[in-house]
Amino acid sequence: MIKNGLTPGKAFITEARRGKGKIIMLGSMPMGEDGNVMVKKLIDHYAAEAGISLRTDA
């Protein structure tokens, strides 16, 4: 939940199920070192949930 800024009280991240998968939507792009860590943890979480074992940087 976003606490400050232009959209207080709105969701920061939401999930929508589609078939056997999910669509993950971010309300904004996290910035700075903390934001990079957060995005990496989100990707790691959903990759593990989906059973992805081969990853590459693009």
The 8 nearest C-alpha neighbors of each residue, nearest first, counted from 0:
[[1, 10, 11, 9, 8, 2, 7, 12],
 [0, 2, 7, 8, 9, 11, 3, 10],
 [1, 3, 7, 8, 0, 4, 6, 9],
 [4, 2, 7, 1, 5, 6, 8, 0],
 [3, 5, 6, 7, 2, 1, 8, 9],
 [4, 6, 7, 3, 1, 2, 9, 8],
 [5, 7, 4, 9, 8, 1, 3, 2],
 [8, 6, 2, 3, 1, 9, 4, 5],
 [7, 9, 1, 0, 2, 6, 10, 3],
 [10, 8, 7, 1, 0, 6, 11, 2],
 [9, 11, 0, 12, 1, 26, 13, 8],
 [10, 12, 26, 0, 25, 1, 9, 13],
 [13, 11, 25, 24, 10, 26, 14, 23],
 [12, 14, 24, 23, 25, 15, 10, 11],
 [15, 13, 23, 22, 21, 24, 16, 12],
 [16, 14, 22, 21, 17, 23, 13, 24],
 [15, 17, 21, 20, 22, 18, 14, 19],
 [18, 16, 20, 21, 19, 15, 22, 14],
 [17, 19, 20, 16, 21, 15, 22, 14],
 [18, 20, 17, 21, 16, 49, 22, 15],
 [21, 19, 17, 18, 16, 22, 49, 15],
 [22, 20, 16, 17, 15, 23, 14, 19],
 [21, 23, 15, 14, 16, 24, 17, 20],
 [24, 22, 14, 13, 21, 15, 25, 12],
 [23, 25, 13, 12, 14, 22, 26, 11],
 [26, 24, 12, 27, 11, 13, 23, 28],
 [25, 27, 11, 12, 24, 10, 28, 13],
 [28, 26, 25, 29, 11, 12, 24, 30],
 [27, 29, 30, 25, 26, 34, 38, 35],
 [28, 30, 34, 27, 35, 31, 38, 37],
 [31, 29, 34, 28, 35, 32, 33, 27],
 [30, 32, 34, 33, 35, 29, 36, 37],
 [31, 33, 35, 34, 36, 30, 37, 29],
 [34, 32, 36, 35, 31, 37, 30, 29],
 [33, 35, 29, 30, 37, 31, 32, 36],
 [36, 34, 32, 38, 37, 33, 39, 31],
 [35, 37, 33, 39, 34, 38, 40, 32],
 [38, 36, 34, 40, 35, 39, 41, 33],
 [37, 39, 41, 35, 40, 36, 42, 34],
 [40, 38, 42, 36, 41, 37, 43, 35],
 [39, 41, 43, 37, 38, 42, 44, 36],
 [42, 40, 38, 44, 39, 43, 37, 45],
 [41, 43, 39, 45, 44, 40, 46, 38],
 [42, 44, 40, 46, 41, 45, 39, 47],
 [45, 43, 41, 47, 42, 46, 40, 48],
 [44, 46, 48, 42, 47, 43, 49, 41],
 [47, 45, 49, 43, 51, 48, 44, 42],
 [48, 46, 50, 44, 45, 49, 51, 43],
 [47, 49, 45, 46, 50, 44, 51, 43],
 [48, 50, 46, 47, 51, 45, 20, 44],
 [51, 49, 47, 48, 46, 52, 45, 53],
 [52, 50, 46, 49, 47, 53, 54, 48],
 [51, 53, 50, 54, 47, 46, 49, 55],
 [54, 52, 51, 55, 50, 46, 47, 56],
 [55, 53, 52, 56, 51, 46, 57, 43],
 [54, 56, 57, 53, 52, 51, 46, 42],
 [57, 55, 54, 53, 39, 42, 43, 52],
 [56, 55, 54, 53, 42, 39, 38, 43]]
